[in-house]
């Protein structure tokens, strides 16, 4: 329960800072009138492989970002690590079993949240 609360606090604090810019209504209105360049919607594909046992970091999570406007920022938190941050459109981590929460943001502040549960191979 404590780990899930930590993840929830992380998500709320991140979204509170980055999703609600002070001039968001003006930006949306301007973008609807005359977009300089059409922008595709931010999309994320996630793949995973479970670990061989609870103590081994041989599972993996792969994230591919499509659309949106680069550069991308990826924040993630897991039950096994502290908050991490990275950049890029392709991202892979080695993972122990646990819950991983990813928050992906493009340069226009579009945000997607993904949760991935890495288990143990049967």
C-alpha positions in Angstrom: 0.0 0.0 0.0 2.9 2.4 0.8 4.5 1.9 -2.6 1.2 2.6 -4.4 0.7 5.7 -2.4 4.3 6.8 -3.3 3.4 6.2 -7.0 0.2 8.1 -6.7 1.9 11.1 -5.1 4.5 11.1 -7.9 1.9 11.1 -10.6 -0.2 13.8 -8.9 2.9 16.1 -8.4 4.1 15.5 -12.0 0.8 16.1 -13.6 0.1 19.2 -11.5 3.3 20.8 -12.6 3.3 19.9 -16.3 -0.2 19.4 -17.6 -1.8 22.7 -16.6 0.2 25.5 -18.0 -1.0 29.0 -17.0 -1.7 30.0 -20.6 -3.2 26.7 -21.8 -6.5 28.1 -23.0 -4.8 30.8 -25.1 -2.5 28.1 -26.7 -5.4 25.8 -27.5 -7.4 28.6 -29.1 -4.4 29.8 -31.2 -3.6 26.2 -32.3 -7.2 25.6 -33.4 -7.2 28.7 -35.6 -4.0 28.3 -37.5 -1.7 25.4 -36.8 1.7 26.1 -38.4 2.4 22.4 -38.8 -0.1 19.6 -38.2 1.0 17.6 -35.2 0.2 14.0 -34.8 -1.2 12.8 -31.5 1.3 11.5 -28.9 1.2 7.7 -28.8 3.2 5.1 -26.8 3.7 1.4 -27.4 4.9 -0.7 -24.5 6.3 -4.2 -24.5 7.6 -6.3 -21.6 9.2 -9.6 -20.7 8.8 -11.1 -17.2 11.8 -11.8 -15.0 13.0 -15.4 -14.3 12.6 -15.0 -10.6 11.8 -12.3 -7.9 15.5 -11.4 -7.3 16.8 -11.2 -10.8 16.8 -8.1 -13.0 16.4 -10.0 -16.3 12.9 -8.9 -17.2 12.6 -5.9 -19.6 10.3 -3.1 -20.5 10.5 -1.5 -24.0 8.8 1.9 -24.8 8.5 3.3 -28.3 7.1 6.8 -28.7 5.3 7.9 -31.8 3.7 11.2 -32.8 3.8 14.3 -30.6 6.6 16.7 -30.9 10.2 15.7 -29.9 12.1 15.9 -27.7 10.4 13.6 -25.3 10.9 13.2 -21.6 10.2 10.0 -19.8 9.8 9.9 -16.0 9.4 6.5 -14.3 9.0 5.1 -10.9 8.8 1.5 -9.8 8.4 -0.5 -6.6 12.1 -1.3 -7.0 13.7 2.1 -7.7 13.5 5.8 -7.2 12.2 8.3 -9.8 14.3 8.2 -12.9 14.2 10.5 -16.0 15.5 10.1 -19.5 14.9 11.4 -23.0 14.5 9.9 -26.4 11.8 8.1 -28.5 13.1 4.5 -27.8 13.6 3.4 -24.2 14.4 0.1 -22.7 15.1 -0.9 -19.1 16.1 -4.2 -17.4 13.4 -4.9 -14.8 12.8 -6.9 -11.6 9.3 -8.0 -10.9 7.1 -5.1 -9.8 4.9 -2.2 -10.9 6.4 0.4 -13.1 4.7 3.8 -13.8 5.9 5.8 -16.8 4.9 9.4 -17.6 5.9 10.4 -21.1 5.8 14.1 -22.2 6.5 15.8 -25.5 7.8 19.3 -26.0 4.2 20.6 -26.3 3.4 19.3 -22.9 1.2 16.4 -24.1 1.3 13.7 -21.5 0.6 9.9 -21.5 0.8 7.7 -18.4 1.4 4.0 -18.7 1.6 1.3 -16.0 3.5 -1.9 -16.6 3.5 -4.9 -14.2 6.6 -7.1 -14.6 6.0 -10.6 -13.2 7.9 -13.9 -12.9 8.0 -16.3 -15.8 6.0 -19.5 -15.1 
